């Protein structure tokens, strides 16, 4: 089994009028709960939204913006299986152009 990090990328732009209604938000949360329940055995961390972003370099830190809006961690027997799990995620239908990056997080053996 491997560990996989999913990064949710949002296509809606702030202030673009793409805000979702309370009804649509409620529908999304119900769909997310159903997705999470269907994959409860794979979820290591169901994730959270991503806010207040800073990049740190050797010369300091600064705020930045990007399309990353959330994350989750799953355990799966293969990268393809992790991708399949996220291919069913309701984030993909919330806004046209939303996507999910699925990255393998291999275990690092000490020494």
C-alpha positions in Angstrom: 0.0 0.0 0.0 1.2 3.5 -0.8 0.3 7.0 0.5 -1.0 9.5 -2.0 -1.6 13.3 -1.6 -4.4 14.9 -3.5 -4.3 18.6 -4.1 -7.6 20.2 -5.2 -7.2 23.0 -7.7 -10.1 25.4 -8.1 -11.0 27.0 -11.4 -13.3 29.7 -9.9 -11.6 33.1 -9.7 -12.2 35.3 -6.6 -14.7 38.0 -7.4 -15.6 36.5 -10.8 -19.2 35.8 -9.8 -18.5 32.0 -9.6 -19.6 31.9 -6.0 -21.9 29.0 -5.2 -25.3 29.3 -3.7 -26.1 28.0 -0.2 -28.2 25.2 -1.8 -25.3 24.2 -4.1 -22.9 24.3 -1.2 -25.2 22.0 0.8 -25.5 19.6 -2.2 -21.7 19.6 -2.5 -21.1 18.8 1.2 -23.6 15.9 1.0 -21.8 14.6 -2.1 -18.4 15.0 -0.3 -19.7 13.1 2.8 -21.0 10.3 0.5 -17.6 10.2 -1.3 -15.7 10.1 2.0 -18.0 7.4 3.4 -17.5 5.3 0.2 -13.7 5.6 0.6 -13.4 5.6 4.4 -11.0 2.7 4.4 -8.6 4.6 2.1 -8.7 8.0 3.8 -5.7 8.7 6.0 -6.6 12.4 6.3 -9.9 13.7 4.7 -8.2 17.0 4.2 -9.1 20.6 4.6 -9.3 23.8 2.7 -6.0 25.7 2.0 -5.9 29.4 3.1 -3.2 32.0 4.1 -0.4 30.9 1.8 3.3 31.9 2.2 6.3 30.7 0.4 9.5 30.5 2.4 13.0 30.9 0.8 16.5 31.4 2.1 15.8 35.2 1.9 12.5 35.2 3.8 8.8 34.6 3.3 6.1 36.2 1.2 2.4 35.7 0.6 1.3 34.2 -2.7 -1.9 33.1 -4.4 -2.5 30.0 -6.6 -5.3 27.6 -7.5 -4.7 25.1 -4.7 -7.8 25.1 -2.6 -7.6 21.9 -0.5 -5.9 18.6 0.1 -6.5 15.0 1.3 -4.4 11.9 1.9 -5.3 8.3 1.0 -3.7 4.9 1.2 -4.1 2.8 -2.0 -2.4 -0.3 -3.5 -1.3 1.8 -6.5 -1.1 5.3 -8.0 -3.8 4.3 -10.5 -6.1 3.2 -7.7 -5.6 6.5 -5.9 -6.4 8.3 -9.1 -9.6 6.2 -9.5 -10.6 7.2 -5.9 -10.3 10.9 -6.7 -11.9 10.6 -10.1 -15.2 10.2 -8.3 -14.6 13.3 -6.0 -17.4 15.9 -6.2 -14.8 18.7 -6.3 -14.5 17.9 -10.0 -18.1 19.0 -10.6 -18.3 22.0 -8.4 -16.9 24.4 -11.0 -15.9 23.8 -14.7 -12.2 23.4 -14.8 -11.7 22.1 -11.3 -9.0 19.4 -11.1 -7.2 17.2 -8.6 -3.5 16.4 -8.6 -2.6 13.0 -7.2 0.9 12.6 -6.0 2.7 9.5 -4.6 4.3 10.0 -1.2 6.8 7.2 -1.0 8.0 6.1 2.4 11.6 7.2 3.2 13.6 4.5 4.8 16.0 5.8 7.5 19.8 5.4 7.0 
